[in-house]
Amino acid sequence: FASYQRQIVANARALSGALQEHGHRIVSGGTDNHVFLLDVAAAGLTGKIAEEALDRAALTANKNTIPFDENPPLVASGVRIGTPAITTRGMRESEMATVAELIRAVLSAPDDEASLTAVRERVAALCERFPLYPPEMAAVTASAG
């Protein structure tokens, strides 16, 4: 469990760092835990638009207010991104660069359905490489049903 928790934090640091390399602002400058807050207002977006676009691309994030946010909470200026779910799938720091690129692609064209479809396909391929249940567990869960 302790090594799993360390990997979650390492992934969050890697993902936030990769997003910063793409020019995105992490509200706290980085993270020391499993989650971080991405300022999307700097990219001309609202948290609501970013959350919805990311969702259409099969990436889950939640809109979230940022310090001194001028938008109301249901619109917000940021999104909260965490790494426990992707860490559970077995992804590590090297995959965080790919995830950051997928997020960047969505946030740079949140209304471009062709781009969102392409990202969704890349997300599906990544998830196939890192299934929720590894093949040895799939047999166990199938027999338990």
C-alpha positions as CSV (number, residue, x, y, z in Angstrom):
1,F,0.0,0.0,0.0
2,A,2.8,2.4,0.9
3,S,4.6,1.9,-2.5
4,Y,1.2,2.4,-4.3
5,Q,0.7,5.7,-2.4
6,R,4.3,6.8,-3.3
7,Q,3.5,6.0,-7.0
8,I,0.3,8.0,-6.9
9,V,2.3,11.1,-5.7
10,A,5.1,10.5,-8.2
11,N,2.5,10.3,-11.0
12,A,0.8,13.5,-9.8
13,R,4.2,15.3,-9.8
14,A,5.1,14.0,-13.2
15,L,1.7,14.9,-14.7
16,S,1.7,18.4,-13.2
17,G,5.2,18.9,-14.4
18,A,4.4,17.8,-17.9
19,L,1.4,20.1,-18.0
20,Q,3.6,23.0,-16.9
21,E,6.0,22.1,-19.7
22,H,3.1,22.6,-22.1
23,G,2.6,26.1,-20.7
24,H,-0.3,25.4,-18.3
25,R,-0.3,26.9,-14.8
26,I,-0.6,24.6,-11.8
27,V,-2.1,26.8,-9.0
28,S,0.3,25.7,-6.3
29,G,3.2,25.4,-8.7
30,G,3.2,21.6,-8.4
31,T,1.9,19.0,-5.9
32,D,3.0,17.0,-2.9
33,N,0.0,14.7,-3.0
34,H,-2.4,12.8,-5.2
35,V,-4.2,15.8,-6.8
36,F,-3.5,19.3,-8.2
37,L,-5.4,22.3,-9.5
38,L,-4.9,23.4,-13.1
39,D,-5.7,27.0,-13.9
40,V,-7.6,26.9,-17.3
41,A,-8.6,30.6,-17.2
42,A,-5.1,31.4,-18.4
43,A,-5.9,29.5,-21.6
44,G,-9.2,31.4,-22.0
45,L,-11.4,28.7,-20.7
46,T,-13.7,28.1,-17.7
47,G,-13.5,25.0,-15.5
48,K,-16.9,24.1,-16.7
49,I,-15.9,24.1,-20.4
50,A,-12.7,22.3,-19.6
51,E,-14.5,19.6,-17.5
52,E,-17.1,19.0,-20.3
53,A,-14.5,18.9,-23.1
54,L,-12.2,16.5,-21.1
55,D,-15.3,14.3,-20.4
56,R,-16.2,14.1,-24.1
57,A,-12.6,13.0,-24.7
58,A,-12.9,10.3,-22.0
59,L,-10.7,12.1,-19.5
60,T,-12.2,12.7,-16.1
61,A,-11.5,16.0,-14.2
62,N,-13.7,18.2,-12.0
63,K,-14.2,21.9,-12.4
64,N,-12.9,23.7,-9.3
65,T,-12.5,27.2,-8.2
66,I,-9.0,28.6,-7.9
67,P,-7.8,31.3,-5.4
68,F,-9.3,34.7,-6.2
69,D,-11.6,33.1,-8.8
70,E,-13.8,35.6,-10.5
71,N,-16.1,32.9,-11.8
72,P,-18.9,31.4,-9.6
73,P,-18.2,27.9,-8.4
74,L,-20.5,26.2,-10.9
75,V,-18.4,27.8,-13.7
76,A,-15.0,28.0,-12.0
77,S,-11.6,28.8,-13.5
78,G,-9.8,25.6,-12.8
79,V,-10.0,21.8,-13.0
80,R,-8.9,19.4,-10.3
81,I,-6.8,16.5,-11.6
82,G,-5.8,13.4,-9.6
83,T,-3.8,10.3,-10.3
84,P,-5.1,7.5,-8.1
85,A,-7.3,5.9,-10.9
86,I,-4.6,5.8,-13.5
87,T,-2.0,4.6,-11.0
88,T,-4.4,1.7,-10.1
89,R,-4.3,0.7,-13.7
90,G,-0.5,0.5,-13.5
91,M,0.5,3.7,-15.2
92,R,3.8,5.3,-14.1
93,E,5.7,8.5,-14.7
94,S,6.4,7.7,-18.4
95,E,2.7,7.5,-19.2
96,M,2.1,10.9,-17.5
97,A,3.8,12.6,-20.5
98,T,1.2,11.0,-22.7
99,V,-1.7,11.9,-20.4
100,A,-0.5,15.5,-20.3
101,E,-0.3,15.6,-24.1
102,L,-3.9,14.3,-24.2
103,I,-5.1,17.0,-21.8
104,R,-3.2,19.7,-23.7
105,A,-4.9,18.6,-26.9
106,V,-8.3,18.8,-25.4
107,L,-7.8,22.2,-23.7
108,S,-6.3,23.7,-26.9
109,A,-9.4,22.8,-28.9
110,P,-12.3,22.1,-26.6
111,D,-14.9,22.6,-29.3
112,D,-13.2,20.6,-32.0
113,E,-15.1,17.3,-32.1
114,A,-12.6,15.7,-34.5
115,S,-9.8,16.4,-32.1
116,L,-11.8,15.2,-29.1
117,T,-12.6,12.0,-31.0
118,A,-8.9,11.5,-31.8
119,V,-8.0,12.0,-28.1
120,R,-10.8,9.6,-27.0
121,E,-9.4,7.0,-29.3
122,R,-5.9,7.5,-27.9
123,V,-7.4,7.3,-24.3
124,A,-9.0,4.0,-25.2
125,A,-5.7,2.6,-26.6
126,L,-3.9,3.7,-23.4
127,C,-6.6,2.0,-21.3
128,E,-6.2,-1.2,-23.3
129,R,-2.5,-1.2,-22.5
130,F,-3.4,-0.7,-18.8
131,P,-6.6,-2.6,-18.2
132,L,-8.5,-2.1,-15.0
133,Y,-8.3,-5.8,-14.4
134,P,-5.1,-7.5,-15.6
135,P,-5.7,-10.7,-17.7
136,E,-5.0,-13.0,-14.7
137,M,-7.7,-11.1,-12.7
138,A,-10.2,-11.1,-15.5
139,A,-10.5,-14.9,-15.3
140,V,-11.1,-14.6,-11.5
141,T,-13.8,-11.9,-11.9
142,A,-15.5,-13.8,-14.7
143,S,-15.8,-17.0,-12.7
144,A,-17.1,-15.0,-9.6
145,G,-20.0,-13.6,-11.7
